[in-house]
Structures are given as structure tokens and as C-alpha cells.
């Protein structure tokens, strides 16, 4: 239940950040894909960072704090980058027809 609530809550934060800070949105599809790749790489290194930092904790409260302090920002950035990617995909899908053969007016 905690994982689901955290995912829904951080997803809501990511959507809020998209609307609250529109200037953070990447200006092209390529930059958006770069953000997605960076967020996936950073998120993939969270277990390694936890393996280094958790043995330094002296109490269960510190363990929870370290785990949440690493996981929450990285997961929020991951979800925000995917919100941006879906937004760009929808932008390109909703542009309408983009060409084809010109139609003659003489027929």
C-alpha cells in the first residue's frame, strides 16, 4: 500500500510541477528524451547509493530518512520526465495532416 500511495503522490507532484513551472519543460523532443534517459540512469543508481549510505545509519529513523531522501526526488524527476515525453508525443500526434500529394484544382 505504501508503494502505491507513494507512486500516486509523487505522480501528482510531477504533474503539479509541470503546470507550476512551465519554463522547466524541455524545448524539443530530443531534449525530452535526454531527460528521460538521465532520469532512468539516476534512478538506476539509487540502489547503489543506498548500499553505500545505509550502513552508515545508526537508527531506523535515519535509514528511513536516507531511503526516502534519495528515492523521492529521483522518482519525482523520473515521473516528470515521462509527463514531458507524453506531452510531446501528444503534441506531435494532434498536429493533423502534414503533407502528401498536392491536389489540383482543375480536376
C-alpha positions in Angstrom: 0.0 0.0 0.0 2.9 2.4 0.8 4.4 1.9 -2.7 1.2 2.6 -4.4 0.5 5.7 -2.3 4.0 7.0 -2.9 3.8 6.5 -6.6 0.4 8.2 -6.9 1.5 11.1 -4.6 4.8 11.7 -6.4 3.0 11.4 -9.7 0.7 14.2 -8.6 3.7 16.2 -7.6 5.2 15.7 -11.0 2.0 16.8 -12.8 1.8 19.8 -10.4 5.5 20.7 -11.2 4.7 20.5 -14.9 2.0 23.1 -14.6 3.6 25.2 -11.9 6.9 25.5 -13.6 6.2 25.6 -17.4 9.7 27.1 -18.1 11.3 23.8 -17.0 9.7 21.9 -19.9 12.3 20.9 -22.5 12.1 22.8 -25.8 12.3 19.8 -28.1 11.5 16.1 -28.3 15.3 15.3 -28.3 15.9 17.1 -25.1 12.8 15.4 -23.6 14.2 12.0 -24.5 17.5 13.1 -23.0 15.7 14.0 -19.7 14.0 10.6 -19.7 17.4 8.8 -20.2 19.1 10.9 -17.5 16.3 10.2 -15.1 16.4 6.5 -15.8 20.2 6.4 -15.2 19.9 8.4 -11.9 17.1 6.2 -10.7 19.1 3.1 -11.6 21.9 4.3 -9.3 19.7 4.7 -6.3 20.2 1.1 -5.0 24.0 1.5 -5.2 23.8 4.8 -3.3 21.6 3.1 -0.7 24.0 0.3 -0.4 26.7 2.8 0.4 24.8 5.1 2.7 22.5 2.7 4.7 25.4 1.0 6.6 26.3 4.5 8.0 22.9 4.9 9.6 22.7 4.3 13.3 18.9 4.1 13.8 15.8 3.0 11.9 14.7 6.6 11.6 17.9 7.5 9.8 17.5 4.5 7.5 14.0 5.7 6.5 15.2 9.2 6.1 18.1 8.3 3.8 16.0 5.9 1.7 13.2 8.5 1.3 15.6 11.4 0.7 17.2 9.5 -2.2 14.1 7.9 -3.6 11.5 10.7 -3.6 13.4 13.3 -5.7 14.7 10.7 -8.2 11.3 9.1 -8.6 9.6 12.5 -9.0 12.1 13.5 -11.7 11.5 10.2 -13.4 7.8 10.7 -13.5 8.1 14.4 -14.5 10.3 13.4 -17.5 7.7 10.9 -18.6 5.0 13.5 -18.2 7.0 15.8 -20.5 7.5 12.9 -23.0 3.8 12.1 -23.1 3.1 15.8 -23.6 5.4 15.9 -26.6 4.0 12.7 -28.1 0.5 14.1 -27.9 1.7 17.4 -29.4 3.0 15.6 -32.4 0.0 13.3 -32.8 -2.5 16.2 -32.7 -0.9 18.3 -35.3 -3.0 17.0 -38.2 -2.0 16.0 -41.7 1.5 17.0 -42.7 1.5 16.9 -46.5 1.1 14.3 -49.2 0.4 14.9 -52.8 -0.9 18.3 -53.8 -4.4 18.3 -55.1 -5.0 20.0 -58.4 -7.9 22.5 -58.6 -8.5 21.7 -62.3 -10.0 18.2 -61.8 
